[in-house]
Amino acid sequence: TERMDAGQSPGGARSPHQASTWLTASEYQDHPGVCASKLDHLVRLLKASRRTVVYTGAGLLAADSSAEGRALEREAHFKKRGRRPAAAHHALVRLYELGLVHIWVQTGHDGLAQKAGFPQPATLEPCGSWFDPSNPVVKPGGVSRARERAWLAREAEQADLVLALGAPFHFGADVADCLITRAAERSTCGDASGCLGAVVLGLQQTASDADLTLRVFGTPNELLPALVAALGDSVPVASLQPISWAHVPSMVLLPYTADGSRMVGGEGAPRMYLDLRPNAPVRVLEHNCQGARHPAYMHIGAQPCQRFRGRELGARADPGGGYVRHRSPDGSWFTLIIEDAIMSIGAWWLEAAAAGELPSLPIVNKHARFEGERPPAGPPIETTAVGERARAEPLSEDAGDADDWRGAGGECELALLRESEALTVASGGDAGEGGWGGLA
């Protein structure tokens, strides 16, 4: 293993962690021969595992191309939501398709796993998401939703193998203790679970390295495509593109009830419309806006006379209510206005709900309509059926020079963003972090 000096480090010099003196911000990379041997061992672990849980943090970065960079500089209304998945995301999706990865615990908020094609029902987001209005980003001092905490606890006890990726200083302490440490403990306790332990891929050392089954030094965007190739897979990861969500219409029929619950034993029962066309009235269900402690959303679900950061929030007449503003230019998410706050929901939620794969819905329309009734009024739509997945076109090299970058509703989005940013700052919010000016 070769140490990389700060000048060679892809991220530059960083201060040492608040940890043991030996645990510094130094970065390392395995020599090619050593790396190949470790990846062969990881292949054997993956094939032996009956349930592999992948754990990633903010260290698993988005794709970084000059064309995309220029485009995103101009697409102010996209900001972080417009990022595209990188090679590591596509490689993990390919491992899922090969049956070697089963659950993805994503502590980032960017939805890149779903954009690459990982199914929403197998994606656990304990720290919140920009694309789930019922599960906003959890701020320091906040708590994850009970549903996510219970799911995380089950995976910590059921996983045969935990594969952790990214920079260790992004590993949330609670998640790391629950997944990595517990997997390492179960692999050495001599019980009959057959746990294979934990594997970490990344550039830096971690405090748990001595307890790991395998430690591979390198960048996930290089190691994971090499891992897929070591499996003998014929699909080159470098050729994969994000999912194009054009196959998901803005209004779909779902096997769910008016309160968002999945129909039980309802074969032949009329399905419910979920209408996300512009101006459609919606309501967020079972949200974690209070638990997340995000300043932009603390008024959602607030109690009368409740105060936050010295100001009174006040209860709203329509708790959790709002409407659809528009769909993003690339079709991958919908912009919502919920109690005057900007939120988003990914198109992948509709795809999973249409197949009945979600235990409950994050949002519903205020006035439910069902199959056989008159459809919700609004602009005409060709179909309410979700089609087959297809991948998007590669990003053009001149994407940054195109003049149609705003897409439908882009100007409105910019106006809404500026107004909401001003309101957030005026009310004591932190407009510098978390997506659109601290609004997510």
C-alpha positions as CSV (number, residue, x, y, z in Angstrom):
1,T,0.0,0.0,0.0
2,E,1.4,3.4,-1.1
3,R,0.8,6.6,0.9
4,M,-0.3,9.6,-1.1
5,D,1.2,13.0,0.0
6,A,-1.2,15.9,0.6
7,G,-0.1,17.4,-2.8
8,Q,-1.1,14.1,-4.5
9,S,-4.3,13.7,-2.7
10,P,-7.4,14.2,-5.0
11,G,-9.0,16.2,-2.2
12,G,-5.9,18.1,-1.1
13,A,-4.6,18.4,2.5
14,R,-7.1,17.9,5.3
15,S,-6.7,18.3,9.1
16,P,-6.5,15.1,11.2
17,H,-9.6,13.7,12.7
18,Q,-10.6,14.0,16.3
19,A,-9.4,10.5,17.0
20,S,-6.3,8.5,17.9
21,T,-3.0,10.1,17.0
22,W,-2.3,7.5,14.3
23,L,-5.6,8.1,12.5
24,T,-4.7,11.1,10.3
25,A,-6.1,12.4,7.0
26,S,-3.3,10.6,5.0
27,E,-4.6,8.8,1.9
28,Y,-3.4,5.5,0.6
29,Q,-3.7,3.4,-2.5
30,D,-3.0,-0.3,-2.9
31,H,-0.4,-1.4,-5.5
32,P,-2.1,-2.9,-8.6
33,G,-1.1,-6.5,-7.8
34,V,-2.3,-6.2,-4.2
35,C,-5.5,-4.5,-5.3
36,A,-6.3,-7.3,-7.7
37,S,-5.7,-9.9,-5.1
38,K,-8.0,-8.1,-2.6
39,L,-10.7,-7.7,-5.2
40,D,-10.6,-11.5,-5.9
41,H,-11.1,-12.1,-2.2
42,L,-14.0,-9.6,-2.2
43,V,-15.6,-11.5,-5.1
44,R,-15.5,-14.7,-3.1
45,L,-17.1,-12.9,-0.1
46,L,-19.9,-11.5,-2.2
47,K,-20.7,-14.9,-3.7
48,A,-20.7,-16.5,-0.3
49,S,-23.0,-13.8,1.2
50,R,-26.7,-14.3,1.3
51,R,-27.5,-10.7,2.2
52,T,-25.0,-8.0,1.4
53,V,-25.7,-4.4,2.7
54,V,-23.8,-1.5,1.0
55,Y,-23.2,1.5,3.1
56,T,-22.2,4.8,1.5
57,G,-21.8,8.4,2.6
58,A,-21.0,11.7,1.1
59,G,-17.6,10.4,0.1
60,L,-19.2,8.6,-2.8
61,L,-19.2,11.6,-5.2
62,A,-21.2,12.4,-8.2
63,A,-19.8,12.2,-11.7
64,D,-17.3,14.9,-12.5
65,S,-17.1,15.8,-16.2
66,S,-16.2,19.2,-17.7
67,A,-19.4,19.2,-19.7
68,E,-21.6,18.5,-16.7
69,G,-19.7,21.1,-14.6
70,R,-20.4,23.8,-17.2
71,A,-24.0,22.8,-17.4
72,L,-24.6,22.8,-13.7
73,E,-22.9,26.2,-13.3
74,R,-25.7,27.6,-15.5
75,E,-28.5,25.5,-14.2
76,A,-28.9,27.4,-10.9
77,H,-32.2,25.8,-10.1
78,F,-30.7,22.3,-10.3
79,K,-27.8,22.8,-8.0
80,K,-27.1,19.5,-6.2
81,R,-30.3,17.9,-7.4
82,G,-29.1,17.9,-11.0
83,R,-26.0,15.8,-10.3
84,R,-25.5,12.6,-12.3
85,P,-24.3,9.3,-10.8
86,A,-20.7,8.3,-11.1
87,A,-19.1,5.0,-12.1
88,A,-19.3,3.7,-8.5
89,H,-23.1,4.1,-8.4
90,H,-23.5,2.3,-11.7
91,A,-21.2,-0.5,-10.5
92,L,-23.3,-1.0,-7.4
93,V,-26.5,-1.1,-9.5
94,R,-24.9,-3.8,-11.6
95,L,-23.9,-5.8,-8.5
96,Y,-27.6,-5.6,-7.5
97,E,-28.7,-6.8,-10.9
98,L,-26.3,-9.8,-10.5
99,G,-27.9,-10.6,-7.1
100,L,-24.7,-9.8,-5.1
101,V,-26.0,-6.7,-3.4
102,H,-29.3,-6.6,-1.6
103,I,-29.7,-3.3,0.4
104,W,-28.1,0.1,-0.1
105,V,-27.9,2.3,3.0
106,Q,-27.3,5.8,1.7
107,T,-26.4,8.5,4.2
108,G,-26.0,11.1,1.4
109,H,-29.1,12.9,0.3
110,D,-28.6,13.2,-3.4
111,G,-30.7,10.3,-4.9
112,L,-27.7,9.2,-7.1
113,A,-28.4,5.6,-6.2
114,Q,-31.9,5.8,-7.6
115,K,-30.8,7.9,-10.6
116,A,-28.4,5.1,-11.5
117,G,-31.2,2.6,-11.3
118,F,-31.1,1.1,-7.8
119,P,-34.7,0.4,-6.7
120,Q,-36.2,2.6,-4.1
121,P,-37.7,-0.3,-2.0
122,A,-34.1,-1.5,-1.4
123,T,-32.7,1.9,-0.6
124,L,-32.5,3.0,3.1
125,E,-31.9,6.7,3.7
126,P,-31.6,7.1,7.5
127,C,-30.3,10.7,7.2
128,G,-33.0,11.9,4.9
129,S,-33.3,12.7,1.2
130,W,-33.8,15.6,-1.1
131,F,-36.3,13.6,-3.1
132,D,-38.6,12.3,-0.3
133,P,-40.8,15.0,1.2
134,S,-41.7,12.8,4.1
135,N,-38.1,12.2,5.0
136,P,-36.2,15.5,4.9
137,V,-32.5,15.9,5.5
138,V,-31.8,15.3,9.2
139,K,-29.8,18.2,10.7
140,P,-27.4,18.1,13.7
141,G,-29.5,17.5,16.8
142,G,-32.3,15.9,14.8
143,V,-33.3,12.2,14.7
144,S,-34.1,9.8,11.9
145,R,-37.6,8.6,11.4
146,A,-38.6,5.6,13.5
147,R,-39.2,3.6,10.3
148,E,-35.7,4.1,9.1
149,R,-34.2,3.4,12.5
150,A,-36.0,0.1,12.8
151,W,-35.0,-0.9,9.3
152,L,-31.4,-0.1,10.0
153,A,-31.4,-2.1,13.2
154,R,-32.8,-5.2,11.3
155,E,-30.1,-4.9,8.6
156,A,-27.4,-4.7,11.3
157,E,-28.6,-8.1,12.6
158,Q,-29.4,-9.8,9.3
159,A,-26.6,-8.8,7.0
160,D,-24.1,-11.4,6.1
161,L,-21.7,-8.8,4.7
162,V,-21.4,-5.1,5.0
163,L,-19.6,-3.2,2.2
164,A,-18.7,0.4,3.2
165,L,-17.5,2.9,0.7
166,G,-16.4,6.5,0.8
167,A,-14.3,8.7,3.0
168,P,-14.4,7.6,6.7
169,F,-14.8,11.1,8.1
170,H,-18.2,11.0,6.4
171,F,-19.3,7.9,8.2
172,G,-22.0,8.9,10.6
173,A,-21.2,7.5,14.1
174,D,-24.6,5.9,14.7
175,V,-24.7,4.3,11.3
176,A,-21.1,3.1,11.4
177,D,-21.6,1.6,14.9
178,C,-24.8,-0.1,13.8
179,L,-23.6,-1.6,10.6
180,I,-19.8,-1.9,10.4
181,T,-19.1,-2.5,14.1
182,R,-22.0,-4.9,14.5
183,A,-21.0,-6.9,11.4
184,A,-17.4,-7.2,12.7
185,E,-18.7,-8.4,16.1
186,R,-21.0,-10.9,14.6
187,S,-18.3,-12.4,12.4
188,T,-16.1,-13.2,15.4
189,C,-18.6,-14.2,18.1
190,G,-18.9,-17.8,16.9
191,D,-22.6,-17.9,16.5
192,A,-24.5,-19.8,13.7
193,S,-25.4,-16.6,11.7
194,G,-22.5,-17.1,9.3
195,C,-21.8,-13.4,9.2
196,L,-18.8,-12.6,7.0
197,G,-18.0,-9.3,8.6
198,A,-17.4,-5.8,7.1
199,V,-15.3,-4.6,4.1
200,V,-14.3,-1.0,3.6
201,L,-13.2,0.6,0.3
202,G,-11.6,4.0,0.5
203,L,-8.5,6.1,0.6
204,Q,-8.2,6.7,4.3
205,Q,-7.7,4.6,7.3
206,T,-10.6,4.2,9.8
207,A,-10.7,3.4,13.5
208,S,-12.4,0.1,12.7
209,D,-9.7,-1.2,10.3
210,A,-8.3,-3.8,12.7
211,D,-11.7,-5.4,13.0
212,L,-12.5,-5.6,9.3
213,T,-12.6,-8.8,7.2
214,L,-11.0,-6.9,4.3
215,R,-9.6,-3.4,3.8
216,V,-9.0,-2.1,0.2
217,F,-7.4,1.3,-0.3
218,G,-8.4,3.2,-3.4
219,T,-11.2,5.3,-4.8
220,P,-14.7,3.7,-5.2
221,N,-15.0,5.0,-8.8
222,E,-11.9,2.9,-9.7
223,L,-12.3,-0.1,-7.4
224,L,-16.0,-0.9,-8.1
225,P,-15.8,-1.1,-11.9
226,A,-12.7,-3.3,-11.4
227,L,-14.7,-5.5,-9.1
228,V,-17.5,-5.9,-11.6
229,A,-14.9,-6.7,-14.3
230,A,-13.4,-9.3,-11.9
231,L,-16.7,-11.0,-11.7
232,G,-16.5,-11.6,-15.5
233,D,-19.5,-9.4,-16.2
234,S,-19.9,-8.5,-19.9
235,V,-21.5,-5.1,-19.3
236,P,-18.9,-2.4,-19.1
237,V,-19.7,0.0,-16.3
238,A,-18.2,2.9,-18.1
239,S,-20.9,2.7,-20.8
240,L,-23.8,2.9,-18.4
241,Q,-25.9,6.1,-18.2
242,P,-28.5,7.3,-15.6
243,I,-32.1,6.1,-16.0
244,S,-34.3,8.3,-18.2
245,W,-37.5,8.8,-16.3
246,A,-39.6,9.5,-19.4
247,H,-41.3,6.1,-18.9
248,V,-42.9,7.4,-15.7
249,P,-46.0,9.6,-16.5
250,S,-47.0,12.5,-14.2
251,M,-50.2,10.7,-13.3
252,V,-50.3,7.0,-12.4
253,L,-52.7,4.4,-11.0
254,L,-51.5,2.9,-7.8
255,P,-52.7,-0.1,-5.6
256,Y,-53.0,2.1,-2.6
257,T,-55.7,3.6,-0.4
258,A,-56.6,7.2,0.2
259,D,-54.4,7.3,3.3
260,G,-51.4,6.0,1.4
261,S,-51.5,2.5,2.7
262,R,-50.9,-0.4,0.3
263,M,-54.0,-2.4,-0.5
264,V,-54.0,-5.8,1.2
265,G,-55.7,-8.7,-0.7
266,G,-57.2,-6.2,-3.0
267,E,-57.0,-8.1,-6.3
268,G,-59.4,-6.4,-8.7
269,A,-60.0,-3.5,-6.4
270,P,-59.9,-0.1,-8.1
271,R,-56.5,1.6,-8.0
272,M,-56.0,5.2,-6.8
273,Y,-54.8,8.0,-9.0
274,L,-51.6,9.9,-8.0
275,D,-51.6,13.1,-9.9
276,L,-48.4,15.1,-10.0
277,R,-49.2,17.4,-12.9
278,P,-48.7,21.1,-12.3
279,N,-50.9,22.6,-9.6
280,A,-52.3,19.3,-8.5
281,P,-53.1,19.5,-4.7
282,V,-51.1,17.1,-2.6
283,R,-50.4,16.2,1.1
284,V,-47.3,14.8,2.7
285,L,-47.9,11.8,4.9
286,E,-46.1,10.6,8.1
287,H,-43.3,13.0,7.7
288,N,-40.2,13.6,9.9
289,C,-40.1,17.4,9.5
290,Q,-40.2,17.9,13.3
291,G,-37.7,15.2,14.0
292,A,-35.2,16.3,11.3
293,R,-34.9,19.7,12.8
294,H,-34.4,21.3,9.4
295,P,-35.1,25.1,9.8
296,A,-36.8,25.4,6.4
297,Y,-39.3,22.7,7.4
298,M,-39.8,23.1,11.1
299,H,-43.2,24.9,10.5
300,I,-44.6,21.7,8.8
301,G,-46.4,19.8,11.5
302,A,-45.7,22.4,14.2
303,Q,-47.9,22.7,17.2
304,P,-49.7,25.9,18.3
305,C,-47.3,28.3,20.0
306,Q,-44.3,26.1,19.2
307,R,-41.0,28.1,18.9
308,F,-37.8,27.3,17.0
309,R,-34.6,29.4,17.2
310,G,-36.5,32.2,19.0
311,R,-39.4,32.5,16.6
312,E,-42.9,31.2,16.8
313,L,-43.7,28.7,14.1
314,G,-47.5,28.5,14.4
315,A,-49.8,25.7,13.3
316,R,-51.1,25.9,9.7
317,A,-54.7,25.4,8.6
318,D,-53.7,22.7,6.1
319,P,-50.9,20.6,7.8
320,G,-48.7,19.0,5.3
321,G,-50.7,20.4,2.4
322,G,-49.5,21.9,-0.8
323,Y,-49.3,21.5,-4.6
324,V,-47.1,20.4,-7.4
325,R,-45.1,23.3,-9.0
326,H,-43.7,21.4,-12.0
327,R,-41.6,18.5,-13.2
328,S,-37.8,19.0,-13.6
329,P,-36.5,19.5,-17.1
330,D,-34.9,16.0,-17.1
331,G,-38.1,14.4,-15.7
332,S,-36.4,12.8,-12.7
333,W,-38.2,14.7,-10.0
334,F,-41.2,16.9,-9.2
335,T,-41.0,20.2,-7.4
336,L,-43.6,20.6,-4.6
337,I,-44.7,23.6,-2.6
338,I,-45.6,22.2,0.9
339,E,-46.8,24.8,3.4
340,D,-44.8,27.5,1.4
341,A,-41.6,25.4,1.5
342,I,-39.9,23.9,-1.6
343,M,-39.6,20.1,-1.5
344,S,-39.1,17.4,-4.1
345,I,-40.1,13.9,-4.9
346,G,-38.2,11.6,-7.2
347,A,-40.0,9.9,-10.2
348,W,-38.7,6.6,-8.9
349,W,-41.2,6.7,-6.1
350,L,-44.0,6.6,-8.7
351,E,-42.4,3.6,-10.5
352,A,-42.1,1.6,-7.2
353,A,-45.6,2.5,-6.1
354,A,-47.2,1.5,-9.4
355,A,-45.7,-2.0,-8.8
356,G,-47.0,-2.0,-5.2
357,E,-43.5,-2.3,-3.8
358,L,-43.8,0.4,-1.1
359,P,-45.4,-0.3,2.3
360,S,-46.9,3.2,2.1
361,L,-46.8,6.4,0.0
362,P,-44.9,9.6,1.0
363,I,-47.6,11.8,-0.6
364,V,-51.2,11.5,-1.8
365,N,-53.6,13.9,-3.6
366,K,-55.8,15.8,-1.2
367,H,-59.0,14.6,-3.0
368,A,-58.5,10.9,-3.8
369,R,-59.9,9.5,-7.0
370,F,-60.0,5.9,-8.0
371,E,-60.1,3.8,-11.1
372,G,-63.5,3.9,-12.7
373,E,-64.2,7.4,-11.4
374,R,-63.7,10.6,-13.4
375,P,-59.9,11.2,-13.5
376,P,-58.6,14.4,-11.9
377,A,-59.0,17.5,-14.0
378,G,-55.9,18.9,-15.6
379,P,-53.8,18.9,-18.7
380,P,-54.3,15.8,-20.9
381,I,-52.0,12.9,-20.4
382,E,-51.3,10.0,-22.8
383,T,-51.1,7.2,-20.3
384,T,-51.2,6.4,-16.6
385,A,-49.1,3.2,-17.0
386,V,-45.4,3.1,-16.1
387,G,-43.4,1.8,-19.0
388,E,-40.1,0.0,-19.4
389,R,-36.9,1.6,-18.1
390,A,-34.5,3.1,-20.5
391,R,-31.2,4.9,-20.0
392,A,-30.6,8.6,-20.7
393,E,-28.4,9.8,-23.5
394,P,-24.8,10.5,-22.7
395,L,-24.1,14.1,-21.6
396,S,-23.2,16.2,-24.6
397,E,-19.8,17.9,-24.6
398,D,-21.5,21.2,-25.5
399,A,-24.1,20.9,-22.7
400,G,-22.8,23.9,-21.0
401,D,-23.3,26.0,-24.1
402,A,-27.0,25.1,-24.7
403,D,-29.4,28.0,-24.3
404,D,-32.4,25.9,-23.3
405,W,-31.0,24.7,-20.0
406,R,-33.9,26.0,-17.9
407,G,-36.5,23.7,-19.3
408,A,-40.2,23.9,-18.5
409,G,-40.8,26.0,-15.4
410,G,-37.1,26.9,-14.9
411,E,-37.7,30.6,-14.7
412,C,-40.5,30.0,-12.1
413,E,-38.2,27.8,-10.1
414,L,-35.5,30.5,-10.0
415,A,-38.1,33.1,-8.8
416,L,-39.4,30.7,-6.1
417,L,-35.9,29.8,-5.0
418,R,-34.8,33.4,-4.5
419,E,-38.0,34.2,-2.6
420,S,-37.7,31.1,-0.4
421,E,-34.0,31.7,0.3
422,A,-34.8,35.3,1.4
423,L,-37.6,34.0,3.7
424,T,-35.3,31.3,5.1
425,V,-32.5,33.7,5.9
426,A,-34.9,36.2,7.4
427,S,-36.4,33.6,9.7
428,G,-33.0,32.3,10.9
429,G,-32.5,29.4,8.5
430,D,-29.2,28.3,7.2
431,A,-29.3,29.1,3.6
432,G,-25.8,27.9,2.8
433,E,-26.2,24.1,3.0
434,G,-28.4,21.3,2.1
435,G,-29.4,21.6,-1.6
436,W,-31.3,24.6,-2.8
437,G,-30.0,27.3,-0.5
438,G,-30.6,25.3,2.6
439,L,-34.1,24.4,1.6
440,A,-33.5,20.7,1.4
